[in-house]
Amino acid sequence: MPKAVLDSTVLVSAFLSRTGVSRHLLQFVNQEDVGFYVSDQILVETQRVLNYERLRKRYPYYDEDIVSYLHLITSIAQVVNPVSPIEGVVRDPNDDMILVTNQGL
């Protein structure tokens, strides 16, 4: 079975756009035989970004919408919590959490 780790950028984009590529990717991993994985770090980052004031001004949504969305993600994805942190492996330190999530698979 193929495995997928979707980062917070994809999850935020899927939340904000019902017709974008990120939304289609999220629907694909939910409907197909794909192992979908996230970590607590990815979920926290997604929630943090969705609370940016500039996003909330451009895309009006409620706190409850964020909570419901994160609940949906945790209901369709397997949440993995890797034991060993990884730092400095990739150019963007924010992407380290993706590698750590893959480590937990």
mmCIF file of the C-alpha atoms, coordinates in Angstrom:
data_MODEL
# 
_entry.id   MODEL 
# 
loop_
_atom_site.group_PDB 
_atom_site.id 
_atom_site.type_symbol 
_atom_site.label_atom_id 
_atom_site.label_alt_id 
_atom_site.label_comp_id 
_atom_site.label_asym_id 
_atom_site.label_entity_id 
_atom_site.label_seq_id 
_atom_site.pdbx_PDB_ins_code 
_atom_site.Cartn_x 
_atom_site.Cartn_y 
_atom_site.Cartn_z 
_atom_site.occupancy 
_atom_site.B_iso_or_equiv 
_atom_site.pdbx_formal_charge 
_atom_site.auth_seq_id 
_atom_site.auth_comp_id 
_atom_site.auth_asym_id 
_atom_site.auth_atom_id 
_atom_site.pdbx_PDB_model_num 
ATOM 1   C CA . MET A 1 1   ? 0.000   0.000  0.000  1.00 0.00 ? 1   MET A CA 1 
ATOM 2   C CA . PRO A 1 2   ? 1.378   3.431  -0.879 1.00 0.00 ? 2   PRO A CA 1 
ATOM 3   C CA . LYS A 1 3   ? 1.946   5.810  2.029  1.00 0.00 ? 3   LYS A CA 1 
ATOM 4   C CA . ALA A 1 4   ? 1.517   9.580  2.101  1.00 0.00 ? 4   ALA A CA 1 
ATOM 5   C CA . VAL A 1 5   ? 2.519   12.270 4.562  1.00 0.00 ? 5   VAL A CA 1 
ATOM 6   C CA . LEU A 1 6   ? 0.812   15.563 3.803  1.00 0.00 ? 6   LEU A CA 1 
ATOM 7   C CA . ASP A 1 7   ? 2.492   18.612 5.270  1.00 0.00 ? 7   ASP A CA 1 
ATOM 8   C CA . SER A 1 8   ? 0.779   21.612 6.826  1.00 0.00 ? 8   SER A CA 1 
ATOM 9   C CA . THR A 1 9   ? 0.999   23.605 3.591  1.00 0.00 ? 9   THR A CA 1 
ATOM 10  C CA . VAL A 1 10  ? -1.079  21.002 1.764  1.00 0.00 ? 10  VAL A CA 1 
ATOM 11  C CA . LEU A 1 11  ? -3.522  20.673 4.670  1.00 0.00 ? 11  LEU A CA 1 
ATOM 12  C CA . VAL A 1 12  ? -3.999  24.443 4.939  1.00 0.00 ? 12  VAL A CA 1 
ATOM 13  C CA . SER A 1 13  ? -4.502  24.758 1.179  1.00 0.00 ? 13  SER A CA 1 
ATOM 14  C CA . ALA A 1 14  ? -7.032  21.922 1.230  1.00 0.00 ? 14  ALA A CA 1 
ATOM 15  C CA . PHE A 1 15  ? -8.951  23.733 3.967  1.00 0.00 ? 15  PHE A CA 1 
ATOM 16  C CA . LEU A 1 16  ? -8.970  27.075 2.152  1.00 0.00 ? 16  LEU A CA 1 
ATOM 17  C CA . SER A 1 17  ? -9.812  25.866 -1.358 1.00 0.00 ? 17  SER A CA 1 
ATOM 18  C CA . ARG A 1 18  ? -12.507 23.321 -2.106 1.00 0.00 ? 18  ARG A CA 1 
ATOM 19  C CA . THR A 1 19  ? -11.391 22.949 -5.729 1.00 0.00 ? 19  THR A CA 1 
ATOM 20  C CA . GLY A 1 20  ? -7.608  23.119 -5.550 1.00 0.00 ? 20  GLY A CA 1 
ATOM 21  C CA . VAL A 1 21  ? -5.019  20.423 -6.072 1.00 0.00 ? 21  VAL A CA 1 
ATOM 22  C CA . SER A 1 22  ? -4.435  20.080 -2.325 1.00 0.00 ? 22  SER A CA 1 
ATOM 23  C CA . ARG A 1 23  ? -8.128  19.371 -1.712 1.00 0.00 ? 23  ARG A CA 1 
ATOM 24  C CA . HIS A 1 24  ? -8.089  16.758 -4.483 1.00 0.00 ? 24  HIS A CA 1 
ATOM 25  C CA . LEU A 1 25  ? -4.990  15.158 -2.961 1.00 0.00 ? 25  LEU A CA 1 
ATOM 26  C CA . LEU A 1 26  ? -6.650  14.989 0.454  1.00 0.00 ? 26  LEU A CA 1 
ATOM 27  C CA . GLN A 1 27  ? -9.750  13.421 -1.098 1.00 0.00 ? 27  GLN A CA 1 
ATOM 28  C CA . PHE A 1 28  ? -7.557  10.935 -2.970 1.00 0.00 ? 28  PHE A CA 1 
ATOM 29  C CA . VAL A 1 29  ? -5.734  9.704  0.131  1.00 0.00 ? 29  VAL A CA 1 
ATOM 30  C CA . ASN A 1 30  ? -9.068  9.418  1.906  1.00 0.00 ? 30  ASN A CA 1 
ATOM 31  C CA . GLN A 1 31  ? -10.844 7.464  -0.853 1.00 0.00 ? 31  GLN A CA 1 
ATOM 32  C CA . GLU A 1 32  ? -8.069  5.301  -2.272 1.00 0.00 ? 32  GLU A CA 1 
ATOM 33  C CA . ASP A 1 33  ? -6.026  2.541  -0.713 1.00 0.00 ? 33  ASP A CA 1 
ATOM 34  C CA . VAL A 1 34  ? -3.331  4.901  0.548  1.00 0.00 ? 34  VAL A CA 1 
ATOM 35  C CA . GLY A 1 35  ? -1.889  5.024  4.030  1.00 0.00 ? 35  GLY A CA 1 
ATOM 36  C CA . PHE A 1 36  ? -2.294  8.651  5.131  1.00 0.00 ? 36  PHE A CA 1 
ATOM 37  C CA . TYR A 1 37  ? -0.083  9.789  8.005  1.00 0.00 ? 37  TYR A CA 1 
ATOM 38  C CA . VAL A 1 38  ? 0.373   12.986 9.992  1.00 0.00 ? 38  VAL A CA 1 
ATOM 39  C CA . SER A 1 39  ? 2.169   13.834 13.207 1.00 0.00 ? 39  SER A CA 1 
ATOM 40  C CA . ASP A 1 40  ? 1.111   15.999 16.109 1.00 0.00 ? 40  ASP A CA 1 
ATOM 41  C CA . GLN A 1 41  ? 3.687   18.530 14.898 1.00 0.00 ? 41  GLN A CA 1 
ATOM 42  C CA . ILE A 1 42  ? 2.012   18.770 11.494 1.00 0.00 ? 42  ILE A CA 1 
ATOM 43  C CA . LEU A 1 43  ? -1.411  19.164 13.106 1.00 0.00 ? 43  LEU A CA 1 
ATOM 44  C CA . VAL A 1 44  ? -0.162  21.896 15.461 1.00 0.00 ? 44  VAL A CA 1 
ATOM 45  C CA . GLU A 1 45  ? 1.490   23.727 12.570 1.00 0.00 ? 45  GLU A CA 1 
ATOM 46  C CA . THR A 1 46  ? -1.705  23.464 10.500 1.00 0.00 ? 46  THR A CA 1 
ATOM 47  C CA . GLN A 1 47  ? -3.765  24.908 13.337 1.00 0.00 ? 47  GLN A CA 1 
ATOM 48  C CA . ARG A 1 48  ? -1.230  27.692 13.931 1.00 0.00 ? 48  ARG A CA 1 
ATOM 49  C CA . VAL A 1 49  ? -1.256  28.736 10.274 1.00 0.00 ? 49  VAL A CA 1 
ATOM 50  C CA . LEU A 1 50  ? -5.053  28.608 10.032 1.00 0.00 ? 50  LEU A CA 1 
ATOM 51  C CA . ASN A 1 51  ? -5.153  31.102 12.902 1.00 0.00 ? 51  ASN A CA 1 
ATOM 52  C CA . TYR A 1 52  ? -3.068  33.693 11.026 1.00 0.00 ? 52  TYR A CA 1 
ATOM 53  C CA . GLU A 1 53  ? -4.998  36.944 11.002 1.00 0.00 ? 53  GLU A CA 1 
ATOM 54  C CA . ARG A 1 54  ? -4.226  37.612 7.335  1.00 0.00 ? 54  ARG A CA 1 
ATOM 55  C CA . LEU A 1 55  ? -5.758  34.277 6.295  1.00 0.00 ? 55  LEU A CA 1 
ATOM 56  C CA . ARG A 1 56  ? -8.805  34.794 8.459  1.00 0.00 ? 56  ARG A CA 1 
ATOM 57  C CA . LYS A 1 57  ? -9.405  38.184 6.877  1.00 0.00 ? 57  LYS A CA 1 
ATOM 58  C CA . ARG A 1 58  ? -9.111  36.828 3.344  1.00 0.00 ? 58  ARG A CA 1 
ATOM 59  C CA . TYR A 1 59  ? -10.999 33.577 3.949  1.00 0.00 ? 59  TYR A CA 1 
ATOM 60  C CA . PRO A 1 60  ? -13.720 34.045 6.551  1.00 0.00 ? 60  PRO A CA 1 
ATOM 61  C CA . TYR A 1 61  ? -14.098 30.964 8.761  1.00 0.00 ? 61  TYR A CA 1 
ATOM 62  C CA . TYR A 1 62  ? -14.765 30.219 12.396 1.00 0.00 ? 62  TYR A CA 1 
ATOM 63  C CA . ASP A 1 63  ? -12.694 28.609 15.130 1.00 0.00 ? 63  ASP A CA 1 
ATOM 64  C CA . GLU A 1 64  ? -15.156 25.726 15.017 1.00 0.00 ? 64  GLU A CA 1 
ATOM 65  C CA . ASP A 1 65  ? -14.338 25.184 11.346 1.00 0.00 ? 65  ASP A CA 1 
ATOM 66  C CA . ILE A 1 66  ? -10.673 24.688 12.232 1.00 0.00 ? 66  ILE A CA 1 
ATOM 67  C CA . VAL A 1 67  ? -11.526 22.281 15.049 1.00 0.00 ? 67  VAL A CA 1 
ATOM 68  C CA . SER A 1 68  ? -13.836 20.285 12.781 1.00 0.00 ? 68  SER A CA 1 
ATOM 69  C CA . TYR A 1 69  ? -11.235 20.150 10.031 1.00 0.00 ? 69  TYR A CA 1 
ATOM 70  C CA . LEU A 1 70  ? -8.489  18.923 12.355 1.00 0.00 ? 70  LEU A CA 1 
ATOM 71  C CA . HIS A 1 71  ? -10.891 16.324 13.728 1.00 0.00 ? 71  HIS A CA 1 
ATOM 72  C CA . LEU A 1 72  ? -11.586 15.189 10.158 1.00 0.00 ? 72  LEU A CA 1 
ATOM 73  C CA . ILE A 1 73  ? -7.859  14.897 9.464  1.00 0.00 ? 73  ILE A CA 1 
ATOM 74  C CA . THR A 1 74  ? -7.271  12.814 12.593 1.00 0.00 ? 74  THR A CA 1 
ATOM 75  C CA . SER A 1 75  ? -10.202 10.585 11.696 1.00 0.00 ? 75  SER A CA 1 
ATOM 76  C CA . ILE A 1 76  ? -8.890  9.746  8.215  1.00 0.00 ? 76  ILE A CA 1 
ATOM 77  C CA . ALA A 1 77  ? -5.141  9.784  8.930  1.00 0.00 ? 77  ALA A CA 1 
ATOM 78  C CA . GLN A 1 78  ? -3.010  7.726  11.211 1.00 0.00 ? 78  GLN A CA 1 
ATOM 79  C CA . VAL A 1 79  ? -1.276  10.023 13.694 1.00 0.00 ? 79  VAL A CA 1 
ATOM 80  C CA . VAL A 1 80  ? 2.309   8.910  14.270 1.00 0.00 ? 80  VAL A CA 1 
ATOM 81  C CA . ASN A 1 81  ? 4.533   10.279 16.968 1.00 0.00 ? 81  ASN A CA 1 
ATOM 82  C CA . PRO A 1 82  ? 8.160   9.629  16.152 1.00 0.00 ? 82  PRO A CA 1 
ATOM 83  C CA . VAL A 1 83  ? 10.537  9.199  19.048 1.00 0.00 ? 83  VAL A CA 1 
ATOM 84  C CA . SER A 1 84  ? 13.690  10.799 17.634 1.00 0.00 ? 84  SER A CA 1 
ATOM 85  C CA . PRO A 1 85  ? 13.837  14.396 16.475 1.00 0.00 ? 85  PRO A CA 1 
ATOM 86  C CA . ILE A 1 86  ? 15.640  15.176 13.246 1.00 0.00 ? 86  ILE A CA 1 
ATOM 87  C CA . GLU A 1 87  ? 17.220  18.582 12.798 1.00 0.00 ? 87  GLU A CA 1 
ATOM 88  C CA . GLY A 1 88  ? 19.178  20.216 10.030 1.00 0.00 ? 88  GLY A CA 1 
ATOM 89  C CA . VAL A 1 89  ? 18.652  17.529 7.419  1.00 0.00 ? 89  VAL A CA 1 
ATOM 90  C CA . VAL A 1 90  ? 16.793  19.632 4.881  1.00 0.00 ? 90  VAL A CA 1 
ATOM 91  C CA . ARG A 1 91  ? 17.281  23.233 3.776  1.00 0.00 ? 91  ARG A CA 1 
ATOM 92  C CA . ASP A 1 92  ? 14.067  24.463 5.440  1.00 0.00 ? 92  ASP A CA 1 
ATOM 93  C CA . PRO A 1 93  ? 14.033  23.533 9.157  1.00 0.00 ? 93  PRO A CA 1 
ATOM 94  C CA . ASN A 1 94  ? 10.227  23.531 9.092  1.00 0.00 ? 94  ASN A CA 1 
ATOM 95  C CA . ASP A 1 95  ? 10.403  20.491 6.813  1.00 0.00 ? 95  ASP A CA 1 
ATOM 96  C CA . ASP A 1 96  ? 12.237  18.440 9.437  1.00 0.00 ? 96  ASP A CA 1 
ATOM 97  C CA . MET A 1 97  ? 8.842   17.468 10.888 1.00 0.00 ? 97  MET A CA 1 
ATOM 98  C CA . ILE A 1 98  ? 7.962   15.755 7.598  1.00 0.00 ? 98  ILE A CA 1 
ATOM 99  C CA . LEU A 1 99  ? 11.061  13.588 7.767  1.00 0.00 ? 99  LEU A CA 1 
ATOM 100 C CA . VAL A 1 100 ? 10.366  12.804 11.428 1.00 0.00 ? 100 VAL A CA 1 
ATOM 101 C CA . THR A 1 101 ? 6.827   11.734 10.531 1.00 0.00 ? 101 THR A CA 1 
ATOM 102 C CA . ASN A 1 102 ? 8.176   9.423  7.826  1.00 0.00 ? 102 ASN A CA 1 
ATOM 103 C CA . GLN A 1 103 ? 10.537  7.964  10.409 1.00 0.00 ? 103 GLN A CA 1 
ATOM 104 C CA . GLY A 1 104 ? 7.519   6.911  12.478 1.00 0.00 ? 104 GLY A CA 1 
ATOM 105 C CA . LEU A 1 105 ? 5.941   4.845  9.675  1.00 0.00 ? 105 LEU A CA 1 
# 
